[in-house]
């Protein structure tokens, strides 16, 4: 009886498959051929290290969505609510900042530290705008620099609320206090919200630069081309 040929029944060990783009990139970098176990271990370790750094991409995307939505709503309210020039500027600025945020979030995915630099500047400029406009509106309330339309609207509110009870002086003080709180919140948003985001992006940029400096170039090339 002839011995049984086991070559067709026993699976032969093989290297994990790579897609064609990965093979082409590795070949161009002098790393052609199947990936070794050491290379696979390097890739796994690099992906694990990169994961928390790339979380800032999701943060930027969510921030972009919030800014674009709030910006468009602010433009609509400024345009149809008496054409407030400062409100229109604020809404347009927020919308543009939101699109910048979204655009740079895509570049973070391809490991571009300069994208985080742009995000930091974007947040600092946006925060500065919130602070300046918030303080300006508070100064308008303080010195009575409001437009005729705004004064007429406030006068109507005071008159309507005074008829219910409380007196004109008490109602005026209440409305003024509410305005100070609203505009003060905008200033606080610029200082705390945008300030925190700029610091967050600064920290992530530092981590990304450190990662790029310590990770083999062939792994970075594969990650930037979405092959691993």
N, CA, C and O of each residue as an XYZ file, in Angstrom:
912
protein
N       0.848     -1.189      0.000
C       0.000      0.000      0.000
C       0.895      1.255      0.000
O       1.850      1.337      0.773
N       0.581      2.225     -0.867
C       1.400      3.426     -0.979
C       1.141      4.343      0.209
O       0.009      4.426      0.686
N       2.167      5.031      0.694
C       1.972      5.963      1.826
C       1.063      7.127      1.433
O       1.079      7.593      0.294
N       0.266      7.586      2.411
C      -0.696      8.671      2.150
C       0.024     10.007      2.040
O       0.883     10.343      2.855
N      -0.347     10.752      1.019
C       0.222     12.084      0.822
C      -0.544     13.075      1.696
O      -1.707     13.383      1.437
N       0.128     13.567      2.732
C      -0.535     14.478      3.690
C      -0.420     15.945      3.311
O      -0.920     16.812      4.027
N       0.235     16.231      2.194
C       0.453     17.638      1.829
C      -0.849     18.351      1.501
O      -0.956     19.570      1.640
N      -1.863     17.557      1.053
C      -3.115     18.186      0.680
C      -4.075     18.317      1.851
O      -5.082     19.018      1.751
N      -3.777     17.652      2.956
C      -4.681     17.695      4.111
C      -4.154     18.532      5.259
O      -4.947     19.055      6.043
N      -2.851     18.676      5.386
C      -2.260     19.464      6.463
C      -2.026     20.883      5.974
O      -1.274     21.075      5.018
N      -2.653     21.904      6.603
C      -2.466     23.289      6.128
C      -1.039     23.747      6.341
O      -0.445     23.506      7.392
N      -0.503     24.400      5.349
C       0.857     24.936      5.424
C       0.807     26.330      6.046
O      -0.086     27.113      5.721
N       1.747     26.653      6.932
C       1.747     27.989      7.528
C       2.001     29.054      6.472
O       2.804     28.859      5.560
N       1.334     30.144      6.599
C       1.504     31.248      5.641
C       1.472     32.574      6.381
O       0.942     32.668      7.488
N       2.039     33.588      5.764
C       2.058     34.921      6.346
C       0.687     35.577      6.164
O      -0.020     35.261      5.208
N       0.305     36.475      7.058
C      -0.962     37.191      6.882
C      -0.975     37.938      5.560
O       0.045     38.508      5.173
N      -2.089     37.952      4.864
C      -2.140     38.629      3.555
C      -2.021     40.139      3.691
O      -2.394     40.710      4.716
N      -1.508     40.773      2.666
C      -1.442     42.228      2.592
C      -2.149     42.660      1.315
O      -2.141     41.940      0.317
N      -2.760     43.839      1.353
C      -3.396     44.289      0.120
C      -2.350     44.838     -0.833
O      -1.195     45.027     -0.451
N      -2.742     45.088     -2.045
C      -1.784     45.456     -3.101
C      -1.122     46.806     -2.821
O       0.057     47.000     -3.118
N      -1.881     47.725     -2.254
C      -1.283     49.037     -1.961
C      -0.205     48.927     -0.900
O       0.845     49.561     -1.009
N      -0.458     48.125      0.127
C       0.547     47.927      1.170
C       1.799     47.297      0.599
O       2.912     47.703      0.934
N       1.622     46.293     -0.274
C       2.772     45.627     -0.889
C       3.582     46.597     -1.738
O       4.812     46.583     -1.711
N       2.877     47.444     -2.497
C       3.576     48.412     -3.343
C       4.343     49.427     -2.506
O       5.476     49.779     -2.834
N       3.726     49.896     -1.425
C       4.395     50.860     -0.571
C       5.607     50.266      0.127
O       6.660     50.897      0.213
N       5.449     49.055      0.619
C       6.573     48.402      1.286
C       7.695     48.125      0.296
O       8.872     48.274      0.624
N       7.328     47.723     -0.913
C       8.347     47.479     -1.928
C       9.118     48.739     -2.273
O      10.329     48.699     -2.486
N       8.414     49.852     -2.325
C       9.074     51.124     -2.632
C      10.023     51.543     -1.523
O      10.990     52.263     -1.772
N       9.754     51.094     -0.289
C      10.609     51.432      0.849
C      11.642     50.347      1.145
O      12.291     50.377      2.191
N      11.795     49.394      0.235
C      12.791     48.349      0.429
C      12.382     47.296      1.429
O      13.244     46.640      2.013
N      11.081     47.112      1.646
C      10.601     46.125      2.616
C       9.679     45.139      1.917
O       8.636     44.766      2.455
N      10.060     44.720      0.727
C       9.226     43.819     -0.053
C       9.209     42.428      0.575
O      10.102     42.061      1.339
N       8.170     41.665      0.231
C       8.053     40.307      0.752
C       7.046     40.233      1.870
O       6.554     41.259      2.340
N       6.731     39.011      2.304
C       5.742     38.831      3.375
C       6.193     39.511      4.669
O       7.386     39.610      4.956
N       5.220     39.971      5.432
C       5.532     40.587      6.713
C       6.016     39.533      7.703
O       5.448     38.446      7.806
N       7.060     39.873      8.418
C       7.551     38.966      9.451
C       6.727     39.142     10.720
O       5.962     40.096     10.858
N       6.902     38.196     11.644
C       6.168     38.311     12.903
C       6.581     39.563     13.672
O       5.765     40.183     14.353
N       7.834     39.918     13.556
C       8.320     41.120     14.233
C       7.661     42.365     13.654
O       7.275     43.273     14.391
N       7.534     42.404     12.323
C       6.886     43.553     11.686
C       5.413     43.649     12.075
O       4.897     44.741     12.316
N       4.743     42.504     12.132
C       3.338     42.486     12.542
C       3.200     42.998     13.973
O       2.282     43.760     14.275
N       4.113     42.582     14.856
C       4.093     43.047     16.241
C       4.322     44.557     16.311
O       3.715     45.245     17.132
N       5.201     45.067     15.448
C       5.450     46.509     15.408
C       4.199     47.266     14.981
O       3.878     48.313     15.544
N       3.501     46.742     13.996
C       2.278     47.389     13.508
C       1.216     47.429     14.607
O       0.573     48.458     14.815
N       1.037     46.327     15.296
C       0.042     46.250     16.366
C       0.367     47.244     17.482
O      -0.516     47.939     17.986
N       1.648     47.299     17.862
C       2.058     48.225     18.921
C       1.870     49.678     18.481
O       1.461     50.526     19.274
N       2.171     49.954     17.214
C       2.031     51.320     16.707
C       0.563     51.740     16.668
O       0.234     52.872     17.025
N      -0.315     50.844     16.240
C      -1.739     51.162     16.194
C      -2.292     51.392     17.599
O      -3.143     52.258     17.804
N      -1.810     50.620     18.554
C      -2.261     50.785     19.937
C      -1.815     52.144     20.490
O      -2.560     52.811     21.207
N      -0.594     52.533     20.144
C      -0.074     53.818     20.625
C      -0.769     54.990     19.945
O      -0.952     56.047     20.550
N      -1.157     54.804     18.687
C      -1.748     55.900     17.919
C      -3.220     56.130     18.256
O      -3.719     57.246     18.110
N      -3.917     55.089     18.703
C      -5.367     55.172     18.923
C      -5.787     56.354     19.800
O      -6.671     57.111     19.397
N      -5.181     56.549     21.002
C      -5.618     57.692     21.823
C      -5.283     59.044     21.208
O      -5.962     60.034     21.478
N      -4.236     59.091     20.380
C      -3.871     60.353     19.736
C      -4.931     60.755     18.718
O      -5.282     61.930     18.610
N      -5.444     59.768     17.969
C      -6.407     60.049     16.914
C      -7.811     60.324     17.438
O      -8.710     60.631     16.655
N      -8.013     60.220     18.750
C      -9.317     60.572     19.303
C      -9.648     62.043     19.068
O     -10.816     62.430     19.032
N      -8.602     62.859     18.908
C      -8.847     64.277     18.677
C      -9.527     64.516     17.332
O     -10.131     65.568     17.123
N      -9.435     63.545     16.413
C     -10.145     63.674     15.138
C     -11.653     63.686     15.379
O     -12.367     64.499     14.791
N     -12.138     62.797     16.234
C     -13.568     62.760     16.546
C     -14.000     64.017     17.295
O     -15.098     64.532     17.081
N     -13.122     64.506     18.180
C     -13.422     65.745     18.900
C     -13.582     66.900     17.915
O     -14.508     67.702     18.034
N     -12.669     66.980     16.937
C     -12.728     68.050     15.935
C     -13.977     67.922     15.069
O     -14.588     68.931     14.718
N     -14.362     66.705     14.722
C     -15.552     66.504     13.899
C     -16.820     66.911     14.645
O     -17.701     67.557     14.078
N     -16.907     66.529     15.920
C     -18.083     66.924     16.710
C     -18.122     68.436     16.910
O     -19.187     69.050     16.842
N     -16.944     69.037     17.159
C     -16.875     70.487     17.309
C     -17.299     71.186     16.030
O     -17.994     72.201     16.067
N     -16.876     70.637     14.897
C     -17.234     71.214     13.595
C     -18.745     71.206     13.398
O     -19.328     72.202     12.972
N     -19.374     70.076     13.711
C     -20.828     69.992     13.556
C     -21.561     71.001     14.429
O     -22.519     71.632     13.983
N     -21.110     71.155     15.678
C     -21.734     72.112     16.575
C     -21.556     73.547     16.116
O     -22.491     74.344     16.183
N     -20.356     73.881     15.647
C     -20.085     75.246     15.203
C     -20.882     75.601     13.946
O     -21.439     76.695     13.850
N     -20.937     74.680     12.988
C     -21.676     74.959     11.755
C     -23.154     75.135     12.037
O     -23.778     76.059     11.515
N     -23.727     74.260     12.858
C     -25.155     74.361     13.189
C     -25.457     75.665     13.929
O     -26.386     76.389     13.570
N     -24.662     75.958     14.968
C     -24.883     77.178     15.751
C     -24.628     78.422     14.911
O     -25.326     79.425     15.056
N     -23.622     78.357     14.025
C     -23.310     79.506     13.186
C     -24.437     79.836     12.223
O     -24.814     80.999     12.079
N     -24.977     78.815     11.561
C     -26.083     79.033     10.620
C     -27.310     79.570     11.353
O     -27.981     80.475     10.857
N     -27.605     79.020     12.529
C     -28.746     79.495     13.322
C     -28.551     80.951     13.748
O     -29.497     81.739     13.727
N     -27.325     81.304     14.133
C     -27.040     82.683     14.535
C     -27.202     83.646     13.368
O     -27.724     84.747     13.544
N     -26.760     83.245     12.174
C     -26.922     84.079     10.976
C     -28.402     84.313     10.693
O     -28.815     85.438     10.410
N     -29.195     83.254     10.768
C     -30.644     83.377     10.506
C     -31.297     84.323     11.509
O     -32.094     85.184     11.134
N     -30.951     84.157     12.798
C     -31.532     85.012     13.832
C     -31.093     86.465     13.663
O     -31.885     87.385     13.867
N     -29.813     86.670     13.284
C     -29.316     88.038     13.097
C     -29.953     88.702     11.886
O     -30.207     89.907     11.895
N     -30.211     87.914     10.843
C     -30.746     88.480      9.598
C     -32.230     88.802      9.728
O     -32.686     89.861      9.297
N     -32.979     87.873     10.329
C     -34.425     88.063     10.418
C     -34.865     88.709     11.730
O     -36.038     89.039     11.900
N     -33.921     88.888     12.658
C     -34.289     89.485     13.940
C     -33.844     90.913     14.086
O     -33.580     91.358     15.203
N     -33.750     91.657     12.991
C     -33.381     93.065     13.084
C     -32.044     93.386     12.436
O     -31.558     94.510     12.554
N     -31.439     92.414     11.750
C     -30.171     92.596     11.043
C     -29.087     93.164     11.958
O     -28.584     94.267     11.745
N     -28.740     92.381     12.983
C     -27.653     92.756     13.879
C     -26.328     92.454     13.191
O     -26.018     91.298     12.904
N     -25.552     93.499     12.929
C     -24.294     93.323     12.205
C     -23.315     92.463     13.001
O     -22.672     91.574     12.444
N     -23.204     92.728     14.297
C     -22.282     91.940     15.127
C     -22.738     90.481     15.227
O     -21.913     89.567     15.241
N     -24.050     90.269     15.296
C     -24.570     88.896     15.325
C     -24.301     88.174     14.021
O     -24.002     86.980     14.011
N     -24.410     88.913     12.909
C     -24.128     88.323     11.598
C     -22.660     87.932     11.485
O     -22.330     86.861     10.977
N     -21.778     88.816     11.965
C     -20.338     88.524     11.960
C     -20.047     87.278     12.797
O     -19.283     86.405     12.387
N     -20.661     87.212     13.960
C     -20.452     86.070     14.855
C     -20.908     84.769     14.202
O     -20.202     83.763     14.261
N     -22.089     84.786     13.578
C     -22.611     83.580     12.941
C     -21.762     83.120     11.776
O     -21.484     81.929     11.632
N     -21.348     84.067     10.940
C     -20.506     83.708      9.790
C     -19.151     83.180     10.243
O     -18.635     82.215      9.678
N     -18.579     83.810     11.256
C     -17.282     83.383     11.788
C     -17.369     81.958     12.330
O     -16.493     81.134     12.070
N     -18.442     81.673     13.093
C     -18.616     80.331     13.639
C     -18.764     79.292     12.531
O     -18.221     78.191     12.633
N     -19.495     79.639     11.479
C     -19.698     78.705     10.365
C     -18.385     78.403      9.659
O     -18.074     77.243      9.387
N     -17.614     79.448      9.360
C     -16.318     79.257      8.699
C     -15.379     78.443      9.589
O     -14.694     77.537      9.116
N     -15.354     78.775     10.886
C     -14.507     78.035     11.830
C     -14.903     76.567     11.884
O     -14.045     75.696     12.026
N     -16.196     76.287     11.771
C     -16.669     74.902     11.767
C     -16.177     74.127     10.556
O     -15.776     72.969     10.679
N     -16.204     74.758      9.389
C     -15.714     74.086      8.183
C     -14.199     73.872      8.254
O     -13.700     72.845      7.796
N     -13.465     74.834      8.823
C     -12.018     74.657      9.012
C     -11.764     73.478      9.942
O     -10.870     72.667      9.700
N     -12.553     73.389     11.002
C     -12.417     72.296     11.970
C     -12.625     70.943     11.293
O     -11.869     69.998     11.520
N     -13.664     70.866     10.458
C     -13.967     69.605      9.768
C     -12.867     69.241      8.776
O     -12.474     68.078      8.688
N     -12.369     70.218      8.033
C     -11.332     69.973      7.032
C     -10.058     69.464      7.697
O      -9.452     68.503      7.224
N      -9.654     70.098      8.782
C      -8.422     69.689      9.444
C      -8.584     68.347     10.169
O      -7.602     67.628     10.357
N      -9.799     68.008     10.573
C     -10.034     66.697     11.195
C      -9.696     65.573     10.224
O      -9.189     64.530     10.636
N      -9.975     65.776      8.937
C      -9.639     64.760      7.942
C      -8.117     64.622      7.790
O      -7.615     63.527      7.538
N      -7.398     65.717      7.941
C      -5.946     65.682      7.803
C      -5.283     65.006      9.007
O      -4.210     64.417      8.879
N      -5.932     65.094     10.184
C      -5.400     64.397     11.363
C      -5.342     62.901     11.094
O      -4.411     62.224     11.528
N      -6.338     62.385     10.375
C      -6.395     60.959     10.063
C      -5.159     60.508      9.295
O      -4.755     59.349      9.381
N      -4.562     61.431      8.543
C      -3.363     61.113      7.770
C      -2.090     61.582      8.480
O      -1.049     61.774      7.852
N      -2.192     61.760      9.792
C      -1.032     62.037     10.654
C      -0.290     63.303     10.257
O       0.924     63.283     10.055
N      -1.026     64.407     10.146
C      -0.429     65.694      9.794
C      -0.411     66.610     11.018
O      -1.453     67.160     11.376
N       0.750     66.793     11.675
C       0.803     67.673     12.853
C       0.392     69.105     12.546
O      -0.141     69.799     13.411
N       0.641     69.556     11.299
C       0.276     70.925     10.947
C      -1.240     71.132     10.983
O      -1.705     72.260     11.147
N      -2.012     70.056     10.830
C      -3.465     70.174     10.944
C      -3.855     70.593     12.361
O      -4.768     71.397     12.544
N      -3.171     70.054     13.347
C      -3.441     70.421     14.733
C      -3.004     71.861     15.014
O      -3.626     72.555     15.819
N      -1.940     72.304     14.355
C      -1.518     73.702     14.500
C      -2.612     74.639     14.013
O      -2.903     75.649     14.653
N      -3.224     74.297     12.868
C      -4.316     75.116     12.332
C      -5.529     75.079     13.262
O      -6.200     76.093     13.454
N      -5.807     73.916     13.833
C      -6.935     73.797     14.766
C      -6.712     74.651     16.011
O      -7.646     75.272     16.516
N      -5.477     74.681     16.504
C      -5.161     75.508     17.675
C      -5.418     76.985     17.365
O      -6.053     77.690     18.149
N      -4.920     77.441     16.220
C      -5.123     78.839     15.838
C      -6.599     79.140     15.603
O      -7.085     80.218     15.946
N      -7.300     78.187     15.020
C      -8.729     78.358     14.757
C      -9.502     78.576     16.059
O     -10.367     79.448     16.138
N      -9.183     77.778     17.073
C      -9.866     77.903     18.356
C      -9.491     79.195     19.076
O     -10.341     79.826     19.704
N      -8.232     79.587     18.988
C      -7.801     80.832     19.634
C      -8.482     82.044     18.998
O      -8.909     82.958     19.703
N      -8.584     82.052     17.671
C      -9.257     83.158     16.990
C     -10.749     83.166     17.303
O     -11.338     84.225     17.521
N     -11.356     81.980     17.324
C     -12.771     81.884     17.637
C     -13.046     82.343     19.067
O     -14.000     83.078     19.320
N     -12.201     81.903     19.996
C     -12.355     82.325     21.383
C     -12.189     83.822     21.547
O     -12.911     84.451     22.320
N     -11.232     84.397     20.813
C     -11.028     85.851     20.865
C     -12.265     86.590     20.369
O     -12.654     87.616     20.927
N     -12.884     86.051     19.305
C     -14.093     86.662     18.775
C     -15.216     86.640     19.805
O     -15.916     87.637     19.986
N     -15.391     85.495     20.483
C     -16.424     85.404     21.518
C     -16.191     86.425     22.630
O     -17.122     87.091     23.081
N     -14.941     86.538     23.062
C     -14.613     87.462     24.155
C     -14.865     88.910     23.729
O     -15.489     89.674     24.465
N     -14.383     89.285     22.551
C     -14.519     90.673     22.092
C     -15.991     91.044     21.900
O     -16.439     92.088     22.375
N     -16.746     90.180     21.198
C     -18.155     90.494     20.947
C     -18.967     90.475     22.246
O     -19.845     91.314     22.443
N     -18.671     89.517     23.130
C     -19.384     89.467     24.399
C     -19.166     90.724     25.229
O     -20.112     91.288     25.778
N     -17.906     91.158     25.315
C     -17.601     92.382     26.059
C     -18.218     93.612     25.391
O     -18.682     94.534     26.062
N     -18.212     93.607     24.049
C     -18.802     94.736     23.318
C     -20.300     94.848     23.603
O     -20.816     95.942     23.830
N     -20.987     93.715     23.590
C     -22.427     93.731     23.865
C     -22.711     94.152     25.308
O     -23.685     94.858     25.571
N     -21.867     93.723     26.235
C     -22.034     94.155     27.628
C     -21.821     95.663     27.757
O     -22.502     96.336     28.531
N     -20.858     96.182     26.979
C     -20.609     97.626     26.996
C     -21.783     98.384     26.382
O     -22.138     99.468     26.844
N     -22.384     97.808     25.337
C     -23.564     98.417     24.731
C     -24.698     98.547     25.743
O     -25.364     99.579     25.823
N     -24.902     97.477     26.516
C     -25.949     97.506     27.543
C     -25.624     98.547     28.606
O     -26.498     99.288     29.056
N     -24.358     98.591     28.996
C     -23.926     99.514     30.052
C     -24.084    100.972     29.643
O     -24.557    101.791     30.430
N     -23.682    101.305     28.392
C     -23.660    102.694     27.935
C     -24.852    103.057     27.060
O     -24.993    104.203     26.633
N     -25.712    102.071     26.794
C     -26.906    102.357     25.988
C     -26.594    102.583     24.526
O     -27.239    103.404     23.874
N     -25.609    101.862     23.998
C     -25.221    102.038     22.603
C     -26.020    101.152     21.643
O     -25.582    100.894     20.522
N     -27.169    100.697     22.079
C     -27.970     99.801     21.245
C     -28.606    100.568     20.090
O     -28.778    101.785     20.151
N     -28.949     99.828     19.038
C     -29.584    100.448     17.882
C     -31.019    100.844     18.238
O     -31.563    100.419     19.257
N     -31.617    101.671     17.372
C     -32.992    102.129     17.617
C     -33.966    100.960     17.651
O     -34.908    100.950     18.444
N     -33.738     99.979     16.789
C     -34.623     98.808     16.747
C     -34.526     98.005     18.040
O     -35.535     97.536     18.567
N     -33.293     97.850     18.550
C     -33.114     97.105     19.797
C     -33.733     97.851     20.973
O     -34.362     97.240     21.837
N     -33.557     99.174     21.010
C     -34.146     99.959     22.088
C     -35.674     99.882     22.054
O     -36.323     99.786     23.096
N     -36.237     99.926     20.845
C     -37.687     99.837     20.702
C     -38.197     98.490     21.178
O     -39.232     98.408     21.841
N     -37.456     97.413     20.832
C     -37.860     96.067     21.236
C     -37.813     95.914     22.763
O     -38.727     95.355     23.368
N     -36.738     96.417     23.373
C     -36.612     96.329     24.832
C     -37.692     97.162     25.516
O     -38.252     96.752     26.532
N     -37.980     98.340     24.950
C     -39.022     99.200     25.527
C     -40.377     98.493     25.484
O     -41.160     98.588     26.430
N     -40.651     97.791     24.396
C     -41.910     97.059     24.286
C     -41.991     95.951     25.325
O     -43.042     95.725     25.924
N     -40.863     95.256     25.534
C     -40.828     94.193     26.533
C     -41.040     94.750     27.936
O     -41.787     94.187     28.737
N     -40.373     95.860     28.218
C     -40.501     96.475     29.542
C     -41.946     96.904     29.790
O     -42.498     96.683     30.868
N     -42.543     97.516     28.778
C     -43.930     97.977     28.920
C     -44.884     96.815     29.152
O     -45.770     96.882     30.005
N     -44.687     95.726     28.365
C     -45.571     94.568     28.494
C     -45.428     93.906     29.853
O     -46.422     93.518     30.466
N     -44.173     93.773     30.332
C     -43.946     93.110     31.616
C     -44.362     93.998     32.780
O     -44.788     93.500     33.822
N     -44.241     95.323     32.608
C     -44.604     96.241     33.686
C     -46.099     96.239     33.943
O     -46.540     96.435     35.075
N     -46.878     96.017     32.895
C     -48.332     95.974     33.068
C     -48.766     94.757     33.875
O     -49.806     94.776     34.534
N     -47.957     93.693     33.817
C     -48.272     92.493     34.593
C     -47.985     92.733     36.073
O     -48.700     92.237     36.944
N     -46.934     93.498     36.343
C     -46.582     93.775     37.736
C     -45.092     93.925     37.905
O     -44.314     93.345     37.148
N     -44.689     94.694     38.887
C     -43.266     94.815     39.180
C     -42.720     96.194     38.942
O     -41.686     96.554     39.505
N     -43.396     96.990     38.109
C     -42.918     98.338     37.854
C     -41.869     98.377     36.756
O     -41.152     97.403     36.525
N     -41.791     99.530     36.078
C     -40.874     99.680     34.938
C     -39.414     99.549     35.358
O     -38.622     98.910     34.665
N     -39.054    100.151     36.489
C     -37.658    100.129     36.938
C     -37.198     98.711     37.265
O     -36.090     98.315     36.903
N     -38.041     97.957     37.942
C     -37.695     96.579     38.318
C     -37.562     95.694     37.079
O     -36.661     94.859     36.995
N     -38.469     95.886     36.122
C     -38.421     95.082     34.888
C     -37.171     95.416     34.082
O     -36.524     94.522     33.537
N     -36.831     96.699     34.004
C     -35.625     97.115     33.269
C     -34.374     96.506     33.900
O     -33.487     96.034     33.189
N     -34.300     96.515     35.219
C     -33.152     95.915     35.916
C     -33.071     94.419     35.652
O     -31.984     93.861     35.498
N     -34.237     93.774     35.600
C     -34.268     92.329     35.339
C     -33.753     92.017     33.937
O     -32.938     91.112     33.760
N     -34.227     92.766     32.943
C     -33.798     92.535     31.555
C     -32.306     92.821     31.408
O     -31.593     92.087     30.724
N     -31.837     93.890     32.052
C     -30.411     94.218     31.994
C     -29.572     93.105     32.613
O     -28.526     92.741     32.076
N     -30.026     92.569     33.733
C     -29.307     91.469     34.382
C     -29.248     90.234     33.505
O     -28.219     89.561     33.437
N     -30.361     89.933     32.829
C     -30.388     88.776     31.924
C     -29.412     88.976     30.771
O     -28.718     88.042     30.371
N     -29.358     90.197     30.239
C     -28.433     90.489     29.140
C     -26.984     90.332     29.591
O     -26.158     89.779     28.864
N     -26.681     90.817     30.786
C     -25.313     90.665     31.302
C     -24.943     89.184     31.451
O     -23.823     88.787     31.132
N     -25.874     88.384     31.930
C     -25.612     86.950     32.095
C     -25.382     86.283     30.735
O     -24.465     85.477     30.574
N     -26.234     86.634     29.752
C     -26.119     86.034     28.416
C     -24.795     86.404     27.761
O     -24.100     85.536     27.233
N     -24.445     87.678     27.792
C     -23.215     88.116     27.141
C     -21.982     87.677     27.929
O     -20.934     87.389     27.350
N     -22.118     87.629     29.239
C     -21.019     87.111     30.054
C     -20.755     85.640     29.784
O     -19.614     85.181     29.851
N     -21.823     84.899     29.477
C     -21.667     83.479     29.133
C     -20.894     83.316     27.835
O     -20.118     82.373     27.685
N     -21.105     84.237     26.893
C     -20.359     84.185     25.632
C     -18.873     84.430     25.892
O     -18.018     83.762     25.310
N     -18.572     85.386     26.764
C     -17.168     85.641     27.128
C     -16.560     84.412     27.792
O     -15.433     84.024     27.484
N     -17.318     83.799     28.712
C     -16.824     82.602     29.403
C     -16.611     81.453     28.427
O     -15.666     80.676     28.571
N     -17.490     81.345     27.434
C     -17.333     80.301     26.418
C     -16.026     80.481     25.656
O     -15.303     79.515     25.414
N     -15.724     81.725     25.278
C     -14.481     81.985     24.549
C     -13.247     81.682     25.374
O     -12.266     81.138     24.866
N     -13.302     82.040     26.666
C     -12.133     81.829     27.530
C     -11.969     80.362     27.920
O     -10.871     79.812     27.834
N     -13.050     79.739     28.345
C     -12.974     78.366     28.868
C     -13.109     77.311     27.769
O     -12.279     76.408     27.661
N     -14.169     77.435     26.951
C     -14.418     76.424     25.920
C     -13.325     76.369     24.869
O     -12.681     75.338     24.678
N     -13.125     77.484     24.193
C     -12.111     77.516     23.140
C     -10.695     77.445     23.716
O      -9.789     76.906     23.081
N     -10.511     77.987     24.914
C      -9.200     77.874     25.557
C      -8.850     76.432     25.867
O      -7.720     75.999     25.645
N      -9.835     75.679     26.387
C      -9.592     74.263     26.688
C      -9.309     73.470     25.426
O      -8.412     72.627     25.415
N     -10.064     73.726     24.358
C      -9.851     72.989     23.108
C      -8.470     73.270     22.517
O      -7.821     72.362     21.998
N      -8.020     74.522     22.594
C      -6.693     74.844     22.058
C      -5.599     74.128     22.844
O      -4.618     73.666     22.262
N      -5.763     74.033     24.165
C      -4.794     73.297     24.986
C      -4.855     71.800     24.676
O      -3.822     71.130     24.641
N      -6.039     71.286     24.457
C      -6.217     69.868     24.110
C      -5.505     69.542     22.792
O      -4.787     68.546     22.698
N      -5.709     70.383     21.786
C      -5.056     70.160     20.497
C      -3.532     70.312     20.618
O      -2.782     69.601     19.950
N      -3.086     71.229     21.461
C      -1.644     71.411     21.666
C      -1.016     70.143     22.237
O       0.054     69.718     21.802
N      -1.691     69.543     23.216
C      -1.184     68.305     23.815
C      -1.168     67.175     22.807
O      -0.199     66.418     22.751
N      -2.224     67.041     22.001
C      -2.289     65.974     20.998
C      -1.239     66.177     19.904
O      -0.699     65.203     19.382
N      -0.948     67.424     19.553
C       0.101     67.694     18.562
C       1.460     67.242     19.082
O       2.265     66.681     18.339
N       1.705     67.492     20.360
C       2.962     67.062     20.972
C       3.085     65.537     20.931
O       4.146     65.006     20.604
N       1.994     64.836     21.264
C       2.010     63.368     21.240
C       2.201     62.839     19.825
O       2.918     61.859     19.620
N       1.561     63.484     18.843
C       1.680     63.026     17.458
C       3.102     63.218     16.940
O       3.628     62.345     16.249
N       3.725     64.342     17.261
C       5.110     64.567     16.834
C       6.041     63.534     17.458
O       6.955     63.035     16.802
N       5.805     63.218     18.718
C       6.619     62.200     19.393
C       6.419     60.836     18.735
O       7.373     60.076     18.563
N       5.178     60.533     18.371
C       4.873     59.256     17.721
C       5.583     59.165     16.356
O       6.175     58.138     16.023
N       5.515     60.235     15.587
C       6.137     60.229     14.257
C       7.657     60.092     14.352
O       8.287     59.492     13.480
N       8.239     60.648     15.410
C       9.688     60.581     15.569
C      10.172     59.207     16.019
O      11.319     58.837     15.767
N       9.291     58.442     16.692
C       9.723     57.157     17.251
C       9.198     55.936     16.490
O       9.551     54.807     16.830
N       8.379     56.138     15.487
C       7.773     55.023     14.751
C       8.491     54.831     13.421
O       8.815     55.818     12.760
N       8.753     53.581     13.004
C       9.406     53.331     11.712
C       8.649     53.986     10.558
O       7.419     54.004     10.535
N       9.392     54.511      9.625
C       8.801     55.251      8.510
C       7.862     54.387      7.674
O       6.855     54.884      7.170
N       8.176     53.094      7.520
C       7.326     52.242      6.674
C       5.948     52.038      7.307
O       4.959     51.881      6.592
N       5.874     52.039      8.643
C       4.574     51.923      9.314
C       3.781     53.212      9.133
O       2.581     53.173      8.861
N       4.446     54.349      9.284
C       3.772     55.640      9.102
C       3.235     55.758      7.681
O       2.129     56.256      7.469
N       4.022     55.297      6.709
C       3.591     55.354      5.316
C       2.334     54.524      5.093
O       1.414     54.959      4.400
N       2.293     53.332      5.677
C       1.110     52.483      5.544
C      -0.101     53.123      6.213
O      -1.204     53.081      5.667
N       0.094     53.712      7.384
C      -1.021     54.336      8.092
C      -1.564     55.551      7.344
O      -2.775     55.770      7.297
N      -0.672     56.328      6.767
C      -1.109     57.514      6.038
C      -1.877     57.151      4.767
O      -2.683     57.940      4.274
N      -1.623     55.962      4.246
C      -2.321     55.512      3.041
C      -3.467     54.552      3.346
O      -4.001     53.906      2.445
N      -3.842     54.463      4.631
C      -4.986     53.620      5.042
C      -4.835     52.169      4.617
O      -5.804     51.536      4.200
N      -3.632     51.648      4.722
C      -3.426     50.246      4.344
C      -3.340     49.321      5.536
O      -3.331     48.102      5.364
N      -3.275     49.868      6.751
C      -3.283     49.042      7.971
C      -4.215     49.677      8.994
O      -4.374     49.150     10.095
